[in-house]
Amino acid sequence: MHHLNHGSFGAVPLEVQARQIEWRVRWEANTTGFILNEYTDALDVARQELANFVGAAPAGLVFVRNASQGVASVIRTIEPQLKPGDEIVTTNQDYNAVRQTLEFSAATRGTRVVVAEVPFPIESPDQVLNSVLNAITARTRLVVIDHIASPTGLIFPIEEIVSEVDPDVPVLVDGAHGPGQVPLSLDALGASWYTGNLHKWVCAPKGSGFLHARADRIDETVPTVISHAWNTPIVDGASQYHGLFDWVGTDDMTPWLTVPDAIGVVGRMESGGWPAVMKRNHELALEARRIICDVLAIQAPAPDEMVGSLFAIRLFDRSGEDPGGLLSPLNQELLDAGFETLVMVWPEWPHQIIRISAHLYNELDEYRLIADTLSQMGG
Protein backbone atom coordinates (compact mmCIF):
# COMPACT_ATOMS: atom_id res chain seq x y z
CA MET A 1 0.00 0.00 0.00
CA HIS A 2 1.37 3.39 -1.03
CA HIS A 3 0.34 5.88 1.66
CA LEU A 4 -0.05 9.18 -0.20
CA ASN A 5 -2.97 10.47 1.87
CA HIS A 6 -1.01 11.88 4.74
CA GLY A 7 -3.24 14.94 4.53
CA SER A 8 -5.99 12.84 6.11
CA PHE A 9 -4.09 10.57 8.48
CA GLY A 10 -0.45 10.37 9.42
CA ALA A 11 1.34 7.12 10.10
CA VAL A 12 2.10 6.98 13.83
CA PRO A 13 5.71 5.78 14.42
CA LEU A 14 6.01 2.56 16.38
CA GLU A 15 7.94 4.33 19.14
CA VAL A 16 5.06 6.78 19.58
CA GLN A 17 2.52 3.95 19.58
CA ALA A 18 4.50 2.24 22.32
CA ARG A 19 4.58 5.42 24.40
CA GLN A 20 0.81 5.77 24.15
CA ILE A 21 0.43 2.20 25.38
CA GLU A 22 2.66 3.06 28.35
CA TRP A 23 0.36 5.97 29.27
CA ARG A 24 -2.69 3.73 29.03
CA VAL A 25 -1.11 1.06 31.23
CA ARG A 26 -0.10 3.70 33.77
CA TRP A 27 -3.65 5.07 33.84
CA GLU A 28 -5.37 1.69 34.07
CA ALA A 29 -3.08 0.62 36.91
CA ASN A 30 -4.46 3.40 39.13
CA THR A 31 -7.45 4.96 37.41
CA THR A 32 -8.57 7.44 40.07
CA GLY A 33 -5.12 8.22 41.42
CA PHE A 34 -3.74 8.91 37.97
CA ILE A 35 -6.43 11.48 37.16
CA LEU A 36 -6.28 13.18 40.56
CA ASN A 37 -2.53 13.21 41.09
CA GLU A 38 -0.70 12.79 37.76
CA TYR A 39 -2.82 13.79 34.79
CA THR A 40 -2.76 17.59 35.20
CA ASP A 41 1.01 17.77 35.59
CA ALA A 42 1.56 15.41 32.64
CA LEU A 43 -0.79 17.43 30.45
CA ASP A 44 0.98 20.66 31.38
CA VAL A 45 4.28 19.13 30.26
CA ALA A 46 2.68 18.16 26.93
CA ARG A 47 1.20 21.65 26.61
CA GLN A 48 4.62 23.27 27.13
CA GLU A 49 6.21 21.05 24.48
CA LEU A 50 3.42 21.89 22.07
CA ALA A 51 3.79 25.60 22.88
CA ASN A 52 7.46 25.45 21.98
CA PHE A 53 6.63 23.70 18.71
CA VAL A 54 3.93 26.13 17.54
CA GLY A 55 5.45 29.34 18.87
CA ALA A 56 2.87 30.20 21.49
CA ALA A 57 2.61 30.86 25.21
CA PRO A 58 1.10 27.86 27.04
CA ALA A 59 -1.58 30.10 28.54
CA GLY A 60 -3.39 30.28 25.20
CA LEU A 61 -3.15 26.59 24.31
CA VAL A 62 -5.61 23.80 25.00
CA PHE A 63 -5.91 20.32 23.57
CA VAL A 64 -8.96 19.20 21.56
CA ARG A 65 -9.72 16.00 19.69
CA ASN A 66 -9.27 17.58 16.26
CA ALA A 67 -9.41 20.89 14.41
CA SER A 68 -13.13 20.47 13.66
CA GLN A 69 -13.78 20.41 17.41
CA GLY A 70 -11.62 23.50 17.78
CA VAL A 71 -13.73 25.31 15.18
CA ALA A 72 -16.92 24.19 16.90
CA SER A 73 -15.64 25.56 20.21
CA VAL A 74 -15.03 28.98 18.68
CA ILE A 75 -18.47 28.97 17.06
CA ARG A 76 -20.04 28.11 20.42
CA THR A 77 -18.07 30.98 21.92
CA ILE A 78 -19.32 33.63 19.51
CA GLU A 79 -22.89 32.35 18.99
CA PRO A 80 -24.39 34.40 21.84
CA GLN A 81 -23.12 37.55 20.09
CA LEU A 82 -24.65 36.71 16.69
CA LYS A 83 -27.80 38.44 15.55
CA PRO A 84 -30.04 37.95 12.52
CA GLY A 85 -28.36 39.48 9.47
CA ASP A 86 -24.82 39.02 10.80
CA GLU A 87 -22.33 37.28 8.51
CA ILE A 88 -19.54 34.71 8.83
CA VAL A 89 -17.02 34.71 5.99
CA THR A 90 -15.29 31.57 4.75
CA THR A 91 -14.00 30.41 1.34
CA ASN A 92 -15.06 27.89 -1.26
CA GLN A 93 -11.97 25.85 -0.34
CA ASP A 94 -12.94 25.25 3.28
CA TYR A 95 -13.31 21.80 4.86
CA ASN A 96 -16.79 20.37 4.43
CA ALA A 97 -17.22 19.53 8.12
CA VAL A 98 -16.26 23.08 9.05
CA ARG A 99 -18.70 24.50 6.50
CA GLN A 100 -21.51 22.42 7.96
CA THR A 101 -20.69 23.70 11.46
CA LEU A 102 -20.96 27.26 10.16
CA GLU A 103 -24.19 26.54 8.28
CA PHE A 104 -25.75 24.85 11.30
CA SER A 105 -24.92 27.81 13.51
CA ALA A 106 -26.19 30.25 10.89
CA ALA A 107 -29.49 28.38 10.62
CA THR A 108 -30.06 28.59 14.36
CA ARG A 109 -29.03 32.23 14.75
CA GLY A 110 -30.42 33.76 11.57
CA THR A 111 -26.96 34.65 10.31
CA ARG A 112 -25.51 34.11 6.84
CA VAL A 113 -22.41 32.27 5.66
CA VAL A 114 -20.65 34.31 2.98
CA VAL A 115 -18.36 32.31 0.70
CA ALA A 116 -15.34 34.05 -0.83
CA GLU A 117 -14.45 32.43 -4.16
CA VAL A 118 -10.79 31.43 -4.42
CA PRO A 119 -9.84 30.16 -7.90
CA PHE A 120 -8.14 26.87 -8.64
CA PRO A 121 -5.92 26.80 -10.62
CA ILE A 122 -4.48 29.95 -9.07
CA GLU A 123 -1.67 32.33 -9.98
CA SER A 124 -0.91 34.25 -6.77
CA PRO A 125 -1.65 34.37 -3.02
CA ASP A 126 -2.99 37.88 -3.64
CA GLN A 127 -6.05 36.30 -5.24
CA VAL A 128 -6.89 34.69 -1.89
CA LEU A 129 -6.32 37.91 0.04
CA ASN A 130 -8.40 40.03 -2.32
CA SER A 131 -11.25 37.54 -2.43
CA VAL A 132 -11.49 37.38 1.37
CA LEU A 133 -11.24 41.15 1.83
CA ASN A 134 -13.91 41.75 -0.79
CA ALA A 135 -16.29 39.40 1.04
CA ILE A 136 -16.08 41.29 4.35
CA THR A 137 -18.80 43.84 5.11
CA ALA A 138 -19.98 45.86 8.09
CA ARG A 139 -22.06 42.81 9.06
CA THR A 140 -19.11 40.39 9.23
CA ARG A 141 -18.65 38.99 12.74
CA LEU A 142 -16.08 36.26 12.07
CA VAL A 143 -13.70 35.22 9.29
CA VAL A 144 -12.85 31.50 9.11
CA ILE A 145 -9.84 30.96 6.87
CA ASP A 146 -7.80 27.85 6.14
CA HIS A 147 -4.07 27.94 6.68
CA ILE A 148 -3.65 25.17 4.11
CA ALA A 149 -6.84 24.50 2.15
CA SER A 150 -8.15 20.97 2.55
CA PRO A 151 -9.29 20.23 -1.04
CA THR A 152 -6.42 21.93 -2.91
CA GLY A 153 -3.50 21.93 -0.47
CA LEU A 154 -2.90 25.63 -1.16
CA ILE A 155 -1.07 27.63 1.50
CA PHE A 156 -3.18 30.72 2.12
CA PRO A 157 -1.57 34.08 3.05
CA ILE A 158 -2.88 34.03 6.63
CA GLU A 159 -0.35 36.57 7.89
CA GLU A 160 -1.64 39.17 5.45
CA ILE A 161 -5.28 38.29 6.08
CA VAL A 162 -4.91 38.50 9.86
CA SER A 163 -2.99 41.76 9.59
CA GLU A 164 -5.67 43.33 7.40
CA VAL A 165 -8.72 42.02 9.29
CA ASP A 166 -8.09 41.19 12.96
CA PRO A 167 -8.86 42.69 15.51
CA ASP A 168 -11.55 44.71 13.70
CA VAL A 169 -13.11 41.39 12.75
CA PRO A 170 -11.92 38.27 14.61
CA VAL A 171 -10.17 35.65 12.51
CA LEU A 172 -10.28 31.92 13.19
CA VAL A 173 -7.57 30.07 11.28
CA ASP A 174 -8.40 26.45 10.48
CA GLY A 175 -4.88 25.08 10.61
CA ALA A 176 -5.81 21.41 10.28
CA HIS A 177 -2.87 20.84 7.91
CA GLY A 178 -0.46 23.42 9.31
CA PRO A 179 1.47 21.87 12.22
CA GLY A 180 4.46 19.92 10.97
CA GLN A 181 3.96 20.95 7.34
CA VAL A 182 4.95 24.61 7.69
CA PRO A 183 6.64 26.56 10.53
CA LEU A 184 4.27 28.13 13.04
CA SER A 185 4.59 31.17 15.30
CA LEU A 186 1.08 31.63 16.61
CA ASP A 187 1.71 34.46 19.06
CA ALA A 188 3.41 36.44 16.29
CA LEU A 189 0.58 35.64 13.87
CA GLY A 190 -1.89 37.33 16.19
CA ALA A 191 -5.11 35.65 15.01
CA SER A 192 -7.95 35.56 17.52
CA TRP A 193 -7.95 31.76 17.26
CA TYR A 194 -5.93 29.06 15.53
CA THR A 195 -6.83 25.39 15.65
CA GLY A 196 -4.68 22.57 14.30
CA ASN A 197 -4.28 18.81 14.04
CA LEU A 198 -1.33 16.81 15.27
CA HIS A 199 -2.42 13.45 13.84
CA LYS A 200 -1.38 14.46 10.32
CA TRP A 201 2.13 15.82 9.73
CA VAL A 202 3.30 15.48 13.34
CA CYS A 203 2.24 11.80 13.27
CA ALA A 204 0.71 11.88 16.76
CA PRO A 205 -2.10 9.45 17.61
CA LYS A 206 -5.58 10.18 16.31
CA GLY A 207 -7.46 12.41 18.71
CA SER A 208 -4.67 14.94 19.20
CA GLY A 209 -5.47 18.48 18.14
CA PHE A 210 -5.21 21.92 19.73
CA LEU A 211 -6.86 25.30 19.93
CA HIS A 212 -4.91 28.50 20.49
CA ALA A 213 -6.64 31.64 21.73
CA ARG A 214 -5.01 35.06 21.64
CA ALA A 215 -4.47 36.49 25.13
CA ASP A 216 -7.50 38.80 24.94
CA ARG A 217 -9.73 35.91 23.75
CA ILE A 218 -8.80 33.38 26.44
CA ASP A 219 -11.42 34.28 29.04
CA GLU A 220 -14.32 34.14 26.57
CA THR A 221 -13.37 30.89 24.81
CA VAL A 222 -15.29 27.77 25.85
CA PRO A 223 -15.33 24.13 24.73
CA THR A 224 -18.24 22.35 23.09
CA VAL A 225 -18.86 20.44 26.33
CA ILE A 226 -19.07 22.43 29.57
CA SER A 227 -17.96 20.33 32.52
CA HIS A 228 -16.81 20.73 36.13
CA ALA A 229 -14.45 23.68 35.66
CA TRP A 230 -17.35 26.09 35.05
CA ASN A 231 -18.15 26.23 38.78
CA THR A 232 -14.92 24.90 40.28
CA PRO A 233 -13.11 27.53 42.38
CA ILE A 234 -9.88 28.73 40.79
CA VAL A 235 -6.96 28.30 43.19
CA ASP A 236 -3.22 28.97 43.06
CA GLY A 237 -3.46 30.94 39.83
CA ALA A 238 -4.93 28.03 37.87
CA SER A 239 -6.50 28.74 34.48
CA GLN A 240 -10.25 28.23 34.08
CA TYR A 241 -9.66 28.17 30.33
CA HIS A 242 -7.32 25.20 30.74
CA GLY A 243 -9.66 23.57 33.23
CA LEU A 244 -12.64 23.81 30.88
CA PHE A 245 -10.81 22.08 28.03
CA ASP A 246 -8.51 19.72 29.95
CA TRP A 247 -11.42 17.72 31.37
CA VAL A 248 -14.66 17.63 29.40
CA GLY A 249 -15.59 14.22 30.79
CA THR A 250 -14.11 10.74 30.75
CA ASP A 251 -12.26 10.10 27.52
CA ASP A 252 -8.94 8.76 26.30
CA MET A 253 -6.50 11.63 26.80
CA THR A 254 -3.39 9.54 26.03
CA PRO A 255 -3.11 11.01 22.50
CA TRP A 256 -2.53 14.42 24.10
CA LEU A 257 0.04 13.08 26.54
CA THR A 258 1.91 11.44 23.66
CA VAL A 259 2.27 14.64 21.60
CA PRO A 260 5.80 15.46 22.94
CA ASP A 261 6.97 12.02 21.85
CA ALA A 262 5.60 12.47 18.33
CA ILE A 263 7.22 15.90 18.02
CA GLY A 264 10.53 14.49 19.20
CA VAL A 265 10.52 11.22 17.24
CA VAL A 266 9.63 12.72 13.85
CA GLY A 267 11.88 15.72 14.39
CA ARG A 268 14.86 13.43 15.00
CA MET A 269 14.36 11.61 11.69
CA GLU A 270 16.30 14.35 9.89
CA SER A 271 19.62 15.69 11.17
CA GLY A 272 18.37 19.27 10.90
CA GLY A 273 15.26 18.60 12.98
CA TRP A 274 11.82 19.84 11.99
CA PRO A 275 13.08 22.54 9.60
CA ALA A 276 14.85 19.80 7.66
CA VAL A 277 11.78 17.56 7.78
CA MET A 278 9.61 20.32 6.31
CA LYS A 279 12.20 21.20 3.66
CA ARG A 280 12.61 17.59 2.56
CA ASN A 281 8.85 17.03 2.32
CA HIS A 282 8.28 20.30 0.47
CA GLU A 283 10.93 19.49 -2.12
CA LEU A 284 9.56 15.97 -2.52
CA ALA A 285 6.04 17.32 -3.05
CA LEU A 286 7.17 19.77 -5.72
CA GLU A 287 9.09 17.09 -7.62
CA ALA A 288 6.18 14.66 -7.26
CA ARG A 289 3.79 17.26 -8.64
CA ARG A 290 6.13 17.90 -11.59
CA ILE A 291 6.29 14.18 -12.38
CA ILE A 292 2.54 13.68 -12.29
CA CYS A 293 1.79 16.81 -14.29
CA ASP A 294 4.36 15.82 -16.93
CA VAL A 295 2.90 12.32 -17.31
CA LEU A 296 -0.66 13.63 -17.51
CA ALA A 297 0.39 16.56 -19.75
CA ILE A 298 -1.19 19.25 -17.57
CA GLN A 299 0.06 22.51 -16.10
CA ALA A 300 0.89 22.87 -12.41
CA PRO A 301 -2.21 24.61 -10.97
CA ALA A 302 -0.44 26.82 -8.40
CA PRO A 303 2.92 28.55 -7.84
CA ASP A 304 5.55 26.71 -5.81
CA GLU A 305 5.23 29.22 -2.96
CA MET A 306 1.65 28.08 -2.31
CA VAL A 307 2.68 24.42 -1.90
CA GLY A 308 3.93 22.84 1.31
CA SER A 309 4.04 19.05 1.33
CA LEU A 310 0.48 18.64 0.08
CA PHE A 311 -0.76 19.39 -3.42
CA ALA A 312 -3.74 18.84 -5.69
CA ILE A 313 -4.25 18.71 -9.43
CA ARG A 314 -7.34 18.72 -11.63
CA LEU A 315 -8.04 15.37 -13.27
CA PHE A 316 -10.20 14.35 -16.20
CA ASP A 317 -13.96 14.73 -15.77
CA ARG A 318 -15.90 11.59 -14.92
CA SER A 319 -18.69 10.18 -17.02
CA GLY A 320 -22.03 8.85 -15.85
CA GLU A 321 -24.44 9.94 -13.16
CA ASP A 322 -23.38 11.76 -10.03
CA PRO A 323 -22.77 9.07 -7.39
CA GLY A 324 -23.35 11.56 -4.58
CA GLY A 325 -21.00 12.26 -1.71
CA LEU A 326 -17.67 14.02 -1.51
CA LEU A 327 -15.45 11.35 -3.02
CA SER A 328 -15.11 10.39 -6.66
CA PRO A 329 -15.42 6.69 -7.60
CA LEU A 330 -11.78 7.01 -8.68
CA ASN A 331 -10.83 7.19 -5.00
CA GLN A 332 -11.90 3.56 -4.46
CA GLU A 333 -10.40 2.50 -7.79
CA LEU A 334 -7.01 3.82 -6.69
CA LEU A 335 -7.41 2.24 -3.27
CA ASP A 336 -8.06 -1.11 -4.95
CA ALA A 337 -4.89 -0.53 -6.98
CA GLY A 338 -2.83 -0.02 -3.81
CA PHE A 339 -2.83 3.76 -3.42
CA GLU A 340 -4.09 5.63 -0.37
CA THR A 341 -4.88 9.09 -1.67
CA LEU A 342 -7.88 11.40 -1.86
CA VAL A 343 -9.90 12.01 -5.03
CA MET A 344 -12.72 14.48 -4.44
CA VAL A 345 -15.64 15.64 -6.50
CA TRP A 346 -14.77 19.34 -6.63
CA PRO A 347 -16.16 21.83 -7.08
CA GLU A 348 -19.04 19.69 -8.35
CA TRP A 349 -19.71 16.57 -10.44
CA PRO A 350 -18.30 15.57 -12.93
CA HIS A 351 -15.14 17.53 -12.01
CA GLN A 352 -12.59 15.88 -9.75
CA ILE A 353 -9.28 16.71 -8.12
CA ILE A 354 -6.70 14.42 -6.58
CA ARG A 355 -4.86 15.47 -3.43
CA ILE A 356 -1.48 13.88 -2.76
CA SER A 357 0.87 14.16 0.22
CA ALA A 358 4.57 13.78 0.85
CA HIS A 359 6.25 12.69 4.07
CA LEU A 360 9.45 11.04 5.21
CA TYR A 361 8.34 7.51 4.32
CA ASN A 362 7.51 8.46 0.72
CA GLU A 363 9.84 8.14 -2.29
CA LEU A 364 9.71 9.48 -5.85
CA ASP A 365 9.03 6.04 -7.32
CA GLU A 366 5.62 6.03 -5.65
CA TYR A 367 4.63 9.19 -7.51
CA ARG A 368 5.90 7.84 -10.82
CA LEU A 369 3.79 4.75 -10.22
CA ILE A 370 0.60 6.63 -9.43
CA ALA A 371 1.18 8.95 -12.39
CA ASP A 372 1.35 5.94 -14.72
CA THR A 373 -1.72 4.43 -13.06
CA LEU A 374 -3.73 7.63 -13.51
CA SER A 375 -2.62 7.85 -17.12
CA GLN A 376 -3.90 4.32 -17.76
CA MET A 377 -7.19 5.15 -16.04
CA GLY A 378 -7.79 8.07 -18.35
CA GLY A 379 -5.98 10.93 -16.62
GIHUPE-V101169 format. One record per residue. N is the residue number from 1. SS is DSSP state (h for helix, s for strand, l for the rest). Layout:
# GIHUPE-V101169
[[N	SS] [N	SS]]
This chain:
# GIHUPE-V101169
[[1	l] [2	s] [3	s] [4	l] [5	l] [6	l] [7	l] [8	l] [9	l] [10	l] [11	l] [12	l] [13	l] [14	h] [15	h] [16	h] [17	h] [18	h] [19	h] [20	h] [21	h] [22	h] [23	h] [24	h] [25	h] [26	h] [27	h] [28	h] [29	h] [30	l] [31	h] [32	h] [33	h] [34	h] [35	h] [36	h] [37	h] [38	l] [39	h] [40	h] [41	h] [42	h] [43	h] [44	h] [45	h] [46	h] [47	h] [48	h] [49	h] [50	h] [51	h] [52	h] [53	h] [54	h] [55	l] [56	l] [57	l] [58	h] [59	h] [60	h] [61	s] [62	s] [63	s] [64	s] [65	l] [66	l] [67	h] [68	h] [69	h] [70	h] [71	h] [72	h] [73	h] [74	h] [75	h] [76	h] [77	h] [78	h] [79	h] [80	l] [81	l] [82	l] [83	l] [84	l] [85	l] [86	l] [87	s] [88	s] [89	s] [90	s] [91	s] [92	l] [93	l] [94	l] [95	l] [96	h] [97	h] [98	h] [99	h] [100	h] [101	h] [102	h] [103	h] [104	h] [105	h] [106	h] [107	h] [108	h] [109	h] [110	l] [111	l] [112	s] [113	s] [114	s] [115	s] [116	s] [117	l] [118	l] [119	l] [120	l] [121	l] [122	l] [123	l] [124	l] [125	h] [126	h] [127	h] [128	h] [129	h] [130	h] [131	h] [132	h] [133	h] [134	h] [135	h] [136	l] [137	l] [138	l] [139	l] [140	s] [141	s] [142	s] [143	s] [144	s] [145	s] [146	s] [147	l] [148	s] [149	l] [150	l] [151	l] [152	l] [153	l] [154	s] [155	s] [156	l] [157	l] [158	h] [159	h] [160	h] [161	h] [162	h] [163	h] [164	h] [165	h] [166	l] [167	l] [168	l] [169	l] [170	l] [171	s] [172	s] [173	s] [174	s] [175	s] [176	l] [177	l] [178	l] [179	s] [180	l] [181	l] [182	s] [183	l] [184	l] [185	l] [186	h] [187	h] [188	h] [189	h] [190	l] [191	l] [192	l] [193	s] [194	s] [195	s] [196	s] [197	s] [198	l] [199	l] [200	l] [201	l] [202	l] [203	l] [204	l] [205	l] [206	l] [207	l] [208	l] [209	s] [210	s] [211	s] [212	s] [213	s] [214	l] [215	h] [216	h] [217	h] [218	l] [219	l] [220	l] [221	l] [222	l] [223	l] [224	l] [225	l] [226	l] [227	l] [228	h] [229	h] [230	h] [231	l] [232	l] [233	l] [234	l] [235	l] [236	l] [237	l] [238	l] [239	l] [240	h] [241	h] [242	h] [243	h] [244	h] [245	h] [246	h] [247	l] [248	l] [249	l] [250	l] [251	l] [252	l] [253	l] [254	h] [255	h] [256	h] [257	h] [258	l] [259	h] [260	h] [261	h] [262	h] [263	h] [264	h] [265	h] [266	h] [267	h] [268	l] [269	l] [270	l] [271	l] [272	l] [273	h] [274	h] [275	h] [276	h] [277	h] [278	h] [279	h] [280	h] [281	h] [282	h] [283	h] [284	h] [285	h] [286	h] [287	h] [288	h] [289	h] [290	h] [291	h] [292	h] [293	h] [294	h] [295	h] [296	h] [297	l] [298	l] [299	l] [300	l] [301	l] [302	l] [303	l] [304	h] [305	h] [306	h] [307	s] [308	l] [309	l] [310	s] [311	s] [312	s] [313	s] [314	s] [315	l] [316	l] [317	l] [318	l] [319	l] [320	l] [321	l] [322	l] [323	l] [324	l] [325	l] [326	l] [327	s] [328	l] [329	h] [330	h] [331	h] [332	h] [333	h] [334	h] [335	h] [336	h] [337	l] [338	l] [339	s] [340	s] [341	l] [342	s] [343	s] [344	s] [345	s] [346	l] [347	l] [348	l] [349	l] [350	l] [351	l] [352	s] [353	s] [354	s] [355	s] [356	s] [357	s] [358	l] [359	l] [360	l] [361	l] [362	l] [363	l] [364	h] [365	h] [366	h] [367	h] [368	h] [369	h] [370	h] [371	h] [372	h] [373	h] [374	h] [375	h] [376	h] [377	h] [378	l] [379	l]]
